[in-house]
């Protein structure tokens, strides 16, 4: 292309124009030469656009939807992978686990993501079969908004009571007992929960039901439970985090990475061993460490026994079809997930997630290879 442009921009005697500056071009080549150069530049721009358009047309586009819990990590993976492989574009919508699973069952996406494993009866409706892949681990934190109290501790009785509607003020004796020397405000507790079907909610209610028969009976395990005595409902982890930050006296459950990235205070919770443990990558990893991952890779740890474990932890899954009609799309999806299970794991801890144990990542990779 460069040689062609030089040939076009020549003088009448056949020698090449000096194109170092616009002035020299105009005086030595004449106005007509300038017009030719302009046409050549336009021609090159058109060819560039055609090449760009051709690249867009040849792109493999993957569509996913679901959990907001791992969304920051997934977006980082997808952007990094796209930079290295511009022909593979990933559109992931953080709409909540329930909506993601619904879209997956309706086959309007290529993959879904959920913090709650699909129910067997739902998987049975998907022709060709379903494959769940653990991609990362995380903690569900209790984020709160109380000025001048950066290190709140909550006993099991206290946080069960807050979400069961029996502990309604911040200076309640159950909270005060675990925070000696701290002046707690005589203020109502504004409990904020998810308004959408959420895997984070499922993980949280599964933990509360595991440690409290009363909670299991009154609210139970669900991705969209019938909360009692709850005044504020907000969709999405992003929205819930923002609501906590802007509501004095608020408390709510969010994936630790959201609270971590926004600098929102989180409570240290009493674990099964009676120790108060703050959410962190290390304490979440301690909670997941003992979990044995079965062949279907669906594993729950509703109440870890380790003395240094944070008590509310879980894996989060990507959900794939076992068969894809489009071989190019399947190849791109396999390569993308392989990246997430290998190099992508290096991004987990910095964003507040738990990298997969090597054995779990190996099982997930083998399942991907079998698709």
C-alpha positions in Angstrom: 0.0 0.0 0.0 2.8 2.4 0.7 4.4 1.9 -2.7 1.1 2.5 -4.4 0.6 5.8 -2.6 4.1 7.0 -3.6 3.3 6.1 -7.3 0.0 8.0 -7.2 1.6 11.1 -5.7 4.1 11.8 -8.5 5.0 14.8 -10.5 4.2 15.1 -14.3 7.8 14.2 -15.1 7.5 10.9 -13.3 9.6 11.7 -10.3 8.2 11.2 -6.9 6.7 14.2 -5.0 8.5 15.3 -1.8 5.7 14.7 0.8 7.5 15.8 3.9 5.2 18.8 4.4 2.0 20.1 3.0 3.7 23.2 1.7 6.3 21.4 -0.3 3.5 19.1 -1.7 1.5 22.1 -2.8 4.3 24.0 -4.4 6.2 21.1 -6.1 3.3 18.9 -7.0 0.6 21.4 -7.5 -3.0 21.4 -6.4 -3.9 18.4 -8.5 -1.1 16.4 -6.7 -2.6 17.4 -3.4 -6.0 16.1 -4.5 -4.4 12.9 -5.6 -2.7 12.5 -2.2 -6.0 13.2 -0.4 -7.7 10.6 -2.5 -4.9 8.1 -1.7 -5.3 8.9 2.0 -9.0 8.4 1.8 -8.5 5.1 0.0 -6.2 3.9 2.7 -8.7 4.8 5.4 -11.4 3.0 3.5 -9.2 -0.1 3.3 -8.5 0.1 7.0 -12.2 0.3 7.8 -12.9 -2.6 5.6 -10.2 -4.6 7.4 -11.7 -3.6 10.8 -15.2 -4.5 9.6 -13.9 -7.8 8.3 -12.3 -8.5 11.7 -15.6 -7.7 13.4 -17.5 -10.0 11.1 -15.1 -12.9 11.8 -15.2 -12.4 15.6 -16.5 -15.3 17.7 -19.0 -13.8 20.1 -19.8 -15.5 23.4 -22.8 -14.5 25.5 -23.1 -15.2 29.2 -25.2 -14.1 32.2 -25.7 -14.7 35.8 -24.0 -14.3 39.2 -22.9 -10.9 40.4 -20.7 -12.4 43.0 -17.8 -13.3 40.6 -18.6 -10.6 38.1 -15.5 -8.4 38.8 -13.2 -11.3 38.4 -14.9 -12.6 35.3 -14.8 -9.2 33.6 -11.1 -9.0 34.3 -10.6 -12.4 32.7 -12.7 -11.7 29.7 -11.0 -8.3 29.0 -7.5 -9.8 29.3 -8.4 -12.7 27.1 -9.9 -10.4 24.5 -6.7 -8.3 24.4 -4.7 -11.4 23.6 -7.4 -12.9 21.3 -9.2 -9.9 19.6 -11.4 -12.3 17.6 -13.1 -13.7 20.7 -15.5 -11.3 22.3 -17.4 -12.0 25.6 -20.6 -10.2 26.6 -21.3 -11.1 30.3 -24.3 -9.6 32.0 -24.3 -9.5 35.9 -28.0 -10.1 36.3 -28.0 -12.5 39.3 -27.7 -16.2 39.5 -31.5 -16.9 39.1 -31.8 -14.8 35.9 -28.6 -16.4 34.5 -29.9 -19.9 35.1 -33.2 -19.0 33.5 -31.5 -17.6 30.4 -29.3 -20.8 30.2 -32.4 -23.0 30.3 -34.0 -20.9 27.6 -30.8 -21.2 25.5 -30.4 -17.5 25.0 -26.8 -17.5 26.3 -23.7 -19.7 25.7 -22.9 -20.0 29.4 -24.3 -19.0 32.7 -22.8 -18.3 36.1 -24.3 -19.1 39.5 -23.4 -19.2 43.2 -26.1 -21.7 43.7 -25.7 -25.0 41.8 -28.5 -25.8 39.4 -31.2 -28.0 40.8 -31.3 -31.6 39.4 -34.9 -31.1 38.1 -33.7 -28.0 36.2 -30.7 -29.7 34.7 -32.9 -32.6 33.6 -34.8 -30.1 31.3 -31.7 -29.2 29.4 -31.3 -31.4 26.3 -27.8 -32.8 26.0 -26.8 -32.3 29.6 -25.3 -29.7 31.9 -21.7 -29.2 33.2 -21.0 -27.2 36.3 -17.5 -25.9 36.8 -16.2 -24.3 40.0 -14.2 -21.2 38.9 -13.3 -19.5 42.1 -14.2 -19.3 45.8 -15.3 -16.5 48.0 -16.8 -15.3 51.2 -20.1 -13.7 51.9 -19.4 -10.7 54.2 -21.7 -8.7 56.5 -21.0 -5.2 55.4 -22.3 -2.4 57.7 -22.4 1.4 58.0 -21.6 2.6 61.5 -19.4 5.7 62.0 -16.5 5.3 64.3 -16.9 1.5 64.7 -14.5 0.0 62.2 -14.1 -3.3 63.9 -17.5 -4.7 64.7 -17.9 -8.3 66.0 -21.0 -10.3 65.7 -21.8 -13.5 67.6 -23.8 -16.2 65.9 -26.9 -15.3 68.0 -26.5 -11.7 67.0 -26.3 -12.0 63.2 -29.0 -14.7 63.2 -31.2 -12.4 65.2 -30.5 -9.4 62.9 -31.7 -11.3 59.8 -34.4 -13.1 61.7 -35.9 -9.8 62.9 -35.3 -10.4 66.6 -32.3 -8.1 67.0 -33.4 -4.6 65.8 -31.1 -2.1 67.5 -27.3 -1.7 67.3 -27.0 -1.5 71.1 -28.8 -4.8 71.6 -27.2 -6.9 74.4 -26.4 -9.7 72.0 -24.2 -7.3 69.9 -22.8 -5.4 73.0 -21.7 -8.6 74.6 -19.3 -9.3 71.7 -18.0 -5.7 71.6 -16.8 -4.8 75.1 -15.7 -1.2 75.5 -17.4 -0.1 72.3 -20.1 2.5 72.5 -22.9 1.2 70.2 -25.5 3.6 69.0 -29.1 3.5 70.2 -30.1 3.2 66.5 -32.4 1.0 64.4 -30.7 -1.6 62.3 -31.6 -1.2 58.6 -31.3 -4.7 57.1 -30.7 -4.7 53.3 -31.2 -7.8 51.3 -31.2 -8.8 47.6 -34.4 -8.1 45.7 -33.5 -10.5 42.9 -33.0 -14.3 42.8 -29.4 -14.5 44.0 -26.8 -17.2 44.5 -25.2 -15.0 47.2 -28.6 -15.1 49.1 -28.7 -18.8 48.6 -25.2 -19.3 50.2 -26.1 -16.9 53.0 -29.4 -18.5 53.9 -27.9 -22.0 53.6 -25.3 -21.0 56.2 -28.0 -19.4 58.5 -30.2 -22.5 58.2 -27.3 -24.8 59.0 -26.6 -23.0 62.3 -30.1 -22.1 63.3 -33.1 -24.4 63.2 -35.3 -21.4 64.0 -34.0 -19.5 60.9 -34.4 -22.6 58.7 -38.1 -22.8 59.8 -38.9 -19.1 59.6 -37.0 -18.1 56.4 -35.2 -21.2 55.1 -32.8 -21.8 52.2 -33.6 -19.9 49.0 -32.2 -17.7 46.4 -35.2 -15.4 46.9 -36.6 -16.1 50.3 -39.6 -14.5 52.0 -37.6 -12.3 54.4 -39.3 -11.1 57.6 -38.8 -7.7 59.2 -36.6 -6.5 56.3 -37.1 -2.9 55.2 -34.8 -2.5 52.1 -34.5 -4.8 49.1 -32.0 -4.0 46.3 -31.1 -5.9 43.1 -27.5 -6.9 42.5 -24.4 -7.0 44.6 -23.3 -3.6 43.2 -26.6 -2.1 44.2 -26.7 -3.7 47.7 -23.1 -2.5 48.4 -24.0 1.1 47.3 -27.1 1.0 49.5 -25.1 0.0 52.6 -22.6 2.8 51.9 -25.3 5.4 51.7 -27.5 4.3 54.5 -26.3 5.0 58.1 -27.1 2.1 60.4 -27.4 -0.4 57.6 -26.1 -3.9 57.3 -26.3 -6.4 54.5 -24.7 -9.4 53.0 -22.4 -9.0 50.0 -19.6 -10.9 48.3 -16.4 -10.0 50.1 -14.8 -8.7 46.9 -17.4 -5.9 46.6 -16.9 -4.7 50.2 -13.1 -5.0 49.8 -12.9 -3.0 46.6 -15.2 -0.2 48.0 -13.6 -0.1 51.4 -16.8 -0.9 53.2 -16.4 -2.1 56.8 -17.2 -5.8 57.4 -17.9 -7.6 60.6 -15.8 -10.3 62.2 -18.2 -13.3 62.7 -18.1 -16.0 65.3 -17.2 -19.3 63.6 -18.0 -22.9 64.5 -15.0 -23.0 66.8 -16.1 -20.0 68.7 -13.5 -17.6 67.2 -14.2 -14.2 65.7 -12.8 -14.2 62.2 -12.9 -11.3 59.6 -13.6 -12.1 56.0 -10.4 -12.3 53.9 -8.9 -14.4 51.2 -6.9 -16.4 53.7 -9.8 -17.1 56.1 -12.2 -18.0 53.2 -9.5 -20.3 51.9 -9.3 -22.0 55.3 -13.1 -22.5 55.1 -12.9 -24.2 51.7 -9.8 -26.1 52.2 -11.4 -29.2 53.7 -14.2 -29.5 51.1 -14.0 -32.6 49.0 -15.1 -31.9 45.4 -17.3 -34.8 44.1 -17.4 -35.8 40.4 -20.3 -33.5 39.7 -18.3 -30.7 41.3 -21.2 -29.5 43.4 -19.9 -28.9 46.9 -21.2 -26.9 49.8 -19.4 -25.9 53.0 -22.3 -24.3 55.0 -20.4 -24.2 58.3 -16.6 -24.9 58.1 -15.0 -26.5 61.1 -11.5 -25.1 60.9 -10.6 -22.8 63.8 -9.2 -20.1 61.4 -12.0 -20.3 58.9 -14.4 -17.5 58.1 -17.9 -19.1 58.5 -19.7 -18.1 55.2 -17.8 -19.4 52.2 -18.7 -21.0 48.9 -17.5 -21.9 45.4 -19.1 -20.2 42.5 -19.8 -22.0 39.2 -19.9 -21.5 35.5 -22.6 -23.5 33.8 -22.1 -25.0 30.3 -24.0 -27.2 28.0 -22.3 -30.6 27.5 -22.9 -30.3 23.7 -22.6 -27.3 21.4 -23.6 -27.3 17.7 -21.2 -24.6 16.8 -17.6 -26.1 16.9 -15.9 -22.7 16.6 -17.9 -21.3 19.5 -17.2 -24.5 21.6 -13.4 -24.2 20.8 -13.4 -20.5 21.9 -15.4 -21.3 25.1 -13.0 -24.1 26.0 -10.0 -21.9 25.5 -11.5 -19.0 27.5 -12.4 -21.2 30.5 -9.0 -22.9 30.3 -7.5 -19.4 30.7 -9.7 -18.7 33.7 -8.7 -22.0 35.4 -5.0 -21.4 34.8 -3.5 -17.9 34.3 -6.8 -16.3 35.4 -6.5 -17.7 38.9 -3.5 -15.4 39.5 -6.0 -12.5 39.6 -8.3 -14.0 42.2 -6.6 -13.0 45.5 -5.9 -9.4 44.4 -9.7 -8.9 43.9 -10.7 -10.6 47.1 -11.5 -14.1 45.7 -10.0 -17.5 46.7 -7.9 -19.2 44.0 -9.0 -22.7 43.2 -6.9 -25.5 44.8 -4.8 -27.2 42.1 -6.8 -30.5 42.4 -10.1 -28.7 41.9 -8.8 -26.7 38.9 -7.5 -30.0 37.4 -10.9 -31.6 37.8 -12.7 -28.6 36.2 -10.2 -28.6 33.3 -10.8 -32.3 32.6 -14.5 -31.7 32.5 -14.1 -28.8 30.0 -11.9 -31.0 27.8 -14.7 -33.6 27.7 -17.3 -31.2 26.3 
